[in-house]
């Protein structure tokens, strides 16, 4: 089996889709429908609006911690950062763990995304 899709619920589709329409093409996803993106290998990210009155994600609580994407190079990680910053989003500095380059970002709802390059033979952080 493989992952088929990941559904993210956001507080505002209008606000969040501005963010994801900037990010997702940078990491290899194309828009399939209004709120569905695919990586071309069968994995989809789909978005919906959270119900009013529901609780938000708690960083170290039970549930999803973050979604990580593997970059092909450290330069690709830096390019994602530069493009998101140019699009007007608050983007943290790159982090380096030995030969590993990582970018940890948050969407408008605080959902965390990681874009990381690990050289061949180096385990993920």
PyMOL commands that place a pseudoatom at each C-alpha (Angstrom):
pseudoatom trace, name=CA, resn=UNK, resi=1, chain=A, elem=C, hetatm=0, pos=[0.000, 0.000, 0.000]
pseudoatom trace, name=CA, resn=UNK, resi=2, chain=A, elem=C, hetatm=0, pos=[0.927, 3.629, -0.416]
pseudoatom trace, name=CA, resn=UNK, resi=3, chain=A, elem=C, hetatm=0, pos=[-0.433, 6.962, 0.723]
pseudoatom trace, name=CA, resn=UNK, resi=4, chain=A, elem=C, hetatm=0, pos=[-3.351, 7.993, -1.482]
pseudoatom trace, name=CA, resn=UNK, resi=5, chain=A, elem=C, hetatm=0, pos=[-4.242, 11.394, -0.059]
pseudoatom trace, name=CA, resn=UNK, resi=6, chain=A, elem=C, hetatm=0, pos=[-3.855, 13.753, 2.864]
pseudoatom trace, name=CA, resn=UNK, resi=7, chain=A, elem=C, hetatm=0, pos=[-6.732, 16.044, 3.799]
pseudoatom trace, name=CA, resn=UNK, resi=8, chain=A, elem=C, hetatm=0, pos=[-5.977, 19.299, 5.591]
pseudoatom trace, name=CA, resn=UNK, resi=9, chain=A, elem=C, hetatm=0, pos=[-8.770, 21.287, 7.212]
pseudoatom trace, name=CA, resn=UNK, resi=10, chain=A, elem=C, hetatm=0, pos=[-8.165, 25.024, 7.395]
pseudoatom trace, name=CA, resn=UNK, resi=11, chain=A, elem=C, hetatm=0, pos=[-10.072, 27.890, 8.998]
pseudoatom trace, name=CA, resn=UNK, resi=12, chain=A, elem=C, hetatm=0, pos=[-10.385, 29.816, 5.712]
pseudoatom trace, name=CA, resn=UNK, resi=13, chain=A, elem=C, hetatm=0, pos=[-9.985, 28.289, 2.254]
pseudoatom trace, name=CA, resn=UNK, resi=14, chain=A, elem=C, hetatm=0, pos=[-9.538, 31.773, 0.760]
pseudoatom trace, name=CA, resn=UNK, resi=15, chain=A, elem=C, hetatm=0, pos=[-6.632, 32.613, 3.077]
pseudoatom trace, name=CA, resn=UNK, resi=16, chain=A, elem=C, hetatm=0, pos=[-4.990, 29.198, 3.021]
pseudoatom trace, name=CA, resn=UNK, resi=17, chain=A, elem=C, hetatm=0, pos=[-5.239, 28.594, -0.712]
pseudoatom trace, name=CA, resn=UNK, resi=18, chain=A, elem=C, hetatm=0, pos=[-3.185, 31.737, -1.347]
pseudoatom trace, name=CA, resn=UNK, resi=19, chain=A, elem=C, hetatm=0, pos=[-0.418, 30.099, 0.696]
pseudoatom trace, name=CA, resn=UNK, resi=20, chain=A, elem=C, hetatm=0, pos=[-0.745, 26.652, -0.881]
pseudoatom trace, name=CA, resn=UNK, resi=21, chain=A, elem=C, hetatm=0, pos=[-1.013, 27.999, -4.425]
pseudoatom trace, name=CA, resn=UNK, resi=22, chain=A, elem=C, hetatm=0, pos=[2.422, 29.551, -3.824]
pseudoatom trace, name=CA, resn=UNK, resi=23, chain=A, elem=C, hetatm=0, pos=[3.972, 26.530, -2.057]
pseudoatom trace, name=CA, resn=UNK, resi=24, chain=A, elem=C, hetatm=0, pos=[2.663, 23.424, -3.795]
pseudoatom trace, name=CA, resn=UNK, resi=25, chain=A, elem=C, hetatm=0, pos=[3.982, 24.065, -7.335]
pseudoatom trace, name=CA, resn=UNK, resi=26, chain=A, elem=C, hetatm=0, pos=[7.432, 24.635, -5.797]
pseudoatom trace, name=CA, resn=UNK, resi=27, chain=A, elem=C, hetatm=0, pos=[7.446, 21.118, -4.328]
pseudoatom trace, name=CA, resn=UNK, resi=28, chain=A, elem=C, hetatm=0, pos=[6.101, 19.264, -7.357]
pseudoatom trace, name=CA, resn=UNK, resi=29, chain=A, elem=C, hetatm=0, pos=[2.310, 19.408, -7.009]
pseudoatom trace, name=CA, resn=UNK, resi=30, chain=A, elem=C, hetatm=0, pos=[-0.161, 20.489, -9.685]
pseudoatom trace, name=CA, resn=UNK, resi=31, chain=A, elem=C, hetatm=0, pos=[-3.714, 21.669, -9.171]
pseudoatom trace, name=CA, resn=UNK, resi=32, chain=A, elem=C, hetatm=0, pos=[-6.289, 19.022, -10.123]
pseudoatom trace, name=CA, resn=UNK, resi=33, chain=A, elem=C, hetatm=0, pos=[-9.459, 20.670, -8.785]
pseudoatom trace, name=CA, resn=UNK, resi=34, chain=A, elem=C, hetatm=0, pos=[-10.336, 23.756, -6.761]
pseudoatom trace, name=CA, resn=UNK, resi=35, chain=A, elem=C, hetatm=0, pos=[-8.939, 22.305, -3.533]
pseudoatom trace, name=CA, resn=UNK, resi=36, chain=A, elem=C, hetatm=0, pos=[-7.121, 19.155, -4.699]
pseudoatom trace, name=CA, resn=UNK, resi=37, chain=A, elem=C, hetatm=0, pos=[-3.453, 18.971, -5.709]
pseudoatom trace, name=CA, resn=UNK, resi=38, chain=A, elem=C, hetatm=0, pos=[-1.516, 15.932, -6.972]
pseudoatom trace, name=CA, resn=UNK, resi=39, chain=A, elem=C, hetatm=0, pos=[2.165, 15.071, -7.151]
pseudoatom trace, name=CA, resn=UNK, resi=40, chain=A, elem=C, hetatm=0, pos=[1.733, 13.087, -10.389]
pseudoatom trace, name=CA, resn=UNK, resi=41, chain=A, elem=C, hetatm=0, pos=[2.612, 9.816, -8.638]
pseudoatom trace, name=CA, resn=UNK, resi=42, chain=A, elem=C, hetatm=0, pos=[-0.820, 9.280, -7.144]
pseudoatom trace, name=CA, resn=UNK, resi=43, chain=A, elem=C, hetatm=0, pos=[-0.548, 11.233, -3.890]
pseudoatom trace, name=CA, resn=UNK, resi=44, chain=A, elem=C, hetatm=0, pos=[-3.110, 13.996, -3.438]
pseudoatom trace, name=CA, resn=UNK, resi=45, chain=A, elem=C, hetatm=0, pos=[-3.386, 16.838, -0.974]
pseudoatom trace, name=CA, resn=UNK, resi=46, chain=A, elem=C, hetatm=0, pos=[-6.941, 18.013, -0.528]
pseudoatom trace, name=CA, resn=UNK, resi=47, chain=A, elem=C, hetatm=0, pos=[-8.243, 20.943, 1.472]
pseudoatom trace, name=CA, resn=UNK, resi=48, chain=A, elem=C, hetatm=0, pos=[-11.490, 21.692, 3.236]
pseudoatom trace, name=CA, resn=UNK, resi=49, chain=A, elem=C, hetatm=0, pos=[-12.748, 24.179, 5.789]
pseudoatom trace, name=CA, resn=UNK, resi=50, chain=A, elem=C, hetatm=0, pos=[-12.843, 23.195, 9.443]
pseudoatom trace, name=CA, resn=UNK, resi=51, chain=A, elem=C, hetatm=0, pos=[-16.178, 23.357, 11.203]
pseudoatom trace, name=CA, resn=UNK, resi=52, chain=A, elem=C, hetatm=0, pos=[-16.661, 26.458, 13.353]
pseudoatom trace, name=CA, resn=UNK, resi=53, chain=A, elem=C, hetatm=0, pos=[-16.025, 25.874, 17.050]
pseudoatom trace, name=CA, resn=UNK, resi=54, chain=A, elem=C, hetatm=0, pos=[-13.578, 23.000, 16.591]
pseudoatom trace, name=CA, resn=UNK, resi=55, chain=A, elem=C, hetatm=0, pos=[-10.168, 23.088, 18.308]
pseudoatom trace, name=CA, resn=UNK, resi=56, chain=A, elem=C, hetatm=0, pos=[-6.870, 23.813, 16.608]
pseudoatom trace, name=CA, resn=UNK, resi=57, chain=A, elem=C, hetatm=0, pos=[-3.789, 21.675, 16.385]
pseudoatom trace, name=CA, resn=UNK, resi=58, chain=A, elem=C, hetatm=0, pos=[-1.593, 21.502, 19.490]
pseudoatom trace, name=CA, resn=UNK, resi=59, chain=A, elem=C, hetatm=0, pos=[2.096, 21.080, 18.642]
pseudoatom trace, name=CA, resn=UNK, resi=60, chain=A, elem=C, hetatm=0, pos=[2.960, 18.200, 20.987]
pseudoatom trace, name=CA, resn=UNK, resi=61, chain=A, elem=C, hetatm=0, pos=[-0.542, 16.821, 21.368]
pseudoatom trace, name=CA, resn=UNK, resi=62, chain=A, elem=C, hetatm=0, pos=[-1.709, 13.590, 19.773]
pseudoatom trace, name=CA, resn=UNK, resi=63, chain=A, elem=C, hetatm=0, pos=[-2.230, 13.860, 16.028]
pseudoatom trace, name=CA, resn=UNK, resi=64, chain=A, elem=C, hetatm=0, pos=[-0.241, 14.962, 13.019]
pseudoatom trace, name=CA, resn=UNK, resi=65, chain=A, elem=C, hetatm=0, pos=[2.978, 16.823, 13.841]
pseudoatom trace, name=CA, resn=UNK, resi=66, chain=A, elem=C, hetatm=0, pos=[4.037, 17.958, 10.354]
pseudoatom trace, name=CA, resn=UNK, resi=67, chain=A, elem=C, hetatm=0, pos=[4.170, 17.001, 6.678]
pseudoatom trace, name=CA, resn=UNK, resi=68, chain=A, elem=C, hetatm=0, pos=[7.664, 16.542, 5.247]
pseudoatom trace, name=CA, resn=UNK, resi=69, chain=A, elem=C, hetatm=0, pos=[8.798, 16.730, 1.627]
pseudoatom trace, name=CA, resn=UNK, resi=70, chain=A, elem=C, hetatm=0, pos=[12.140, 15.520, 0.250]
pseudoatom trace, name=CA, resn=UNK, resi=71, chain=A, elem=C, hetatm=0, pos=[14.012, 17.997, -1.936]
pseudoatom trace, name=CA, resn=UNK, resi=72, chain=A, elem=C, hetatm=0, pos=[16.458, 16.895, -4.637]
pseudoatom trace, name=CA, resn=UNK, resi=73, chain=A, elem=C, hetatm=0, pos=[19.161, 19.326, -3.486]
pseudoatom trace, name=CA, resn=UNK, resi=74, chain=A, elem=C, hetatm=0, pos=[20.017, 21.926, -0.861]
pseudoatom trace, name=CA, resn=UNK, resi=75, chain=A, elem=C, hetatm=0, pos=[19.597, 24.557, -3.589]
pseudoatom trace, name=CA, resn=UNK, resi=76, chain=A, elem=C, hetatm=0, pos=[16.013, 23.388, -4.131]
pseudoatom trace, name=CA, resn=UNK, resi=77, chain=A, elem=C, hetatm=0, pos=[15.280, 23.923, -0.420]
pseudoatom trace, name=CA, resn=UNK, resi=78, chain=A, elem=C, hetatm=0, pos=[16.762, 27.426, -0.653]
pseudoatom trace, name=CA, resn=UNK, resi=79, chain=A, elem=C, hetatm=0, pos=[14.698, 28.131, -3.791]
pseudoatom trace, name=CA, resn=UNK, resi=80, chain=A, elem=C, hetatm=0, pos=[11.473, 27.147, -2.028]
pseudoatom trace, name=CA, resn=UNK, resi=81, chain=A, elem=C, hetatm=0, pos=[12.348, 29.489, 0.831]
pseudoatom trace, name=CA, resn=UNK, resi=82, chain=A, elem=C, hetatm=0, pos=[13.168, 32.374, -1.513]
pseudoatom trace, name=CA, resn=UNK, resi=83, chain=A, elem=C, hetatm=0, pos=[9.987, 31.923, -3.564]
pseudoatom trace, name=CA, resn=UNK, resi=84, chain=A, elem=C, hetatm=0, pos=[7.740, 31.772, -0.492]
pseudoatom trace, name=CA, resn=UNK, resi=85, chain=A, elem=C, hetatm=0, pos=[9.436, 34.851, 0.956]
pseudoatom trace, name=CA, resn=UNK, resi=86, chain=A, elem=C, hetatm=0, pos=[9.053, 36.680, -2.364]
pseudoatom trace, name=CA, resn=UNK, resi=87, chain=A, elem=C, hetatm=0, pos=[5.346, 35.725, -2.359]
pseudoatom trace, name=CA, resn=UNK, resi=88, chain=A, elem=C, hetatm=0, pos=[5.048, 37.660, 0.916]
pseudoatom trace, name=CA, resn=UNK, resi=89, chain=A, elem=C, hetatm=0, pos=[4.993, 34.868, 3.487]
pseudoatom trace, name=CA, resn=UNK, resi=90, chain=A, elem=C, hetatm=0, pos=[6.924, 34.826, 6.755]
pseudoatom trace, name=CA, resn=UNK, resi=91, chain=A, elem=C, hetatm=0, pos=[9.561, 32.149, 6.184]
pseudoatom trace, name=CA, resn=UNK, resi=92, chain=A, elem=C, hetatm=0, pos=[12.207, 31.143, 8.754]
pseudoatom trace, name=CA, resn=UNK, resi=93, chain=A, elem=C, hetatm=0, pos=[15.891, 30.732, 8.028]
pseudoatom trace, name=CA, resn=UNK, resi=94, chain=A, elem=C, hetatm=0, pos=[17.202, 27.443, 6.648]
pseudoatom trace, name=CA, resn=UNK, resi=95, chain=A, elem=C, hetatm=0, pos=[18.476, 24.993, 9.243]
pseudoatom trace, name=CA, resn=UNK, resi=96, chain=A, elem=C, hetatm=0, pos=[21.553, 22.832, 8.760]
pseudoatom trace, name=CA, resn=UNK, resi=97, chain=A, elem=C, hetatm=0, pos=[22.195, 19.531, 10.494]
pseudoatom trace, name=CA, resn=UNK, resi=98, chain=A, elem=C, hetatm=0, pos=[25.559, 18.382, 9.186]
pseudoatom trace, name=CA, resn=UNK, resi=99, chain=A, elem=C, hetatm=0, pos=[24.990, 17.820, 5.447]
pseudoatom trace, name=CA, resn=UNK, resi=100, chain=A, elem=C, hetatm=0, pos=[21.199, 18.092, 5.793]
pseudoatom trace, name=CA, resn=UNK, resi=101, chain=A, elem=C, hetatm=0, pos=[19.404, 21.320, 4.815]
pseudoatom trace, name=CA, resn=UNK, resi=102, chain=A, elem=C, hetatm=0, pos=[15.898, 21.857, 6.168]
pseudoatom trace, name=CA, resn=UNK, resi=103, chain=A, elem=C, hetatm=0, pos=[13.148, 24.447, 5.991]
pseudoatom trace, name=CA, resn=UNK, resi=104, chain=A, elem=C, hetatm=0, pos=[10.312, 24.336, 8.524]
pseudoatom trace, name=CA, resn=UNK, resi=105, chain=A, elem=C, hetatm=0, pos=[7.306, 26.512, 7.629]
pseudoatom trace, name=CA, resn=UNK, resi=106, chain=A, elem=C, hetatm=0, pos=[3.786, 27.063, 8.954]
pseudoatom trace, name=CA, resn=UNK, resi=107, chain=A, elem=C, hetatm=0, pos=[0.672, 27.691, 6.922]
pseudoatom trace, name=CA, resn=UNK, resi=108, chain=A, elem=C, hetatm=0, pos=[-1.851, 30.371, 8.009]
pseudoatom trace, name=CA, resn=UNK, resi=109, chain=A, elem=C, hetatm=0, pos=[-3.417, 27.874, 10.463]
pseudoatom trace, name=CA, resn=UNK, resi=110, chain=A, elem=C, hetatm=0, pos=[-0.085, 26.811, 11.957]
pseudoatom trace, name=CA, resn=UNK, resi=111, chain=A, elem=C, hetatm=0, pos=[0.119, 23.473, 10.099]
pseudoatom trace, name=CA, resn=UNK, resi=112, chain=A, elem=C, hetatm=0, pos=[3.808, 22.700, 9.835]
pseudoatom trace, name=CA, resn=UNK, resi=113, chain=A, elem=C, hetatm=0, pos=[5.588, 21.762, 6.615]
pseudoatom trace, name=CA, resn=UNK, resi=114, chain=A, elem=C, hetatm=0, pos=[9.169, 20.632, 6.192]
pseudoatom trace, name=CA, resn=UNK, resi=115, chain=A, elem=C, hetatm=0, pos=[11.197, 20.697, 2.982]
pseudoatom trace, name=CA, resn=UNK, resi=116, chain=A, elem=C, hetatm=0, pos=[14.489, 18.880, 3.503]
pseudoatom trace, name=CA, resn=UNK, resi=117, chain=A, elem=C, hetatm=0, pos=[17.461, 17.740, 1.482]
pseudoatom trace, name=CA, resn=UNK, resi=118, chain=A, elem=C, hetatm=0, pos=[19.338, 14.718, 2.835]
pseudoatom trace, name=CA, resn=UNK, resi=119, chain=A, elem=C, hetatm=0, pos=[22.318, 13.622, 0.717]
pseudoatom trace, name=CA, resn=UNK, resi=120, chain=A, elem=C, hetatm=0, pos=[22.337, 9.986, -0.407]
pseudoatom trace, name=CA, resn=UNK, resi=121, chain=A, elem=C, hetatm=0, pos=[23.267, 7.716, 2.483]
pseudoatom trace, name=CA, resn=UNK, resi=122, chain=A, elem=C, hetatm=0, pos=[22.385, 10.295, 5.136]
pseudoatom trace, name=CA, resn=UNK, resi=123, chain=A, elem=C, hetatm=0, pos=[19.317, 9.351, 7.191]
pseudoatom trace, name=CA, resn=UNK, resi=124, chain=A, elem=C, hetatm=0, pos=[16.542, 11.930, 7.546]
pseudoatom trace, name=CA, resn=UNK, resi=125, chain=A, elem=C, hetatm=0, pos=[16.679, 14.248, 10.541]
for i in range(1, 125): cmd.bond("trace and resi %d" % i, "trace and resi %d" % (i + 1))
show_as sticks, trace
zoom trace
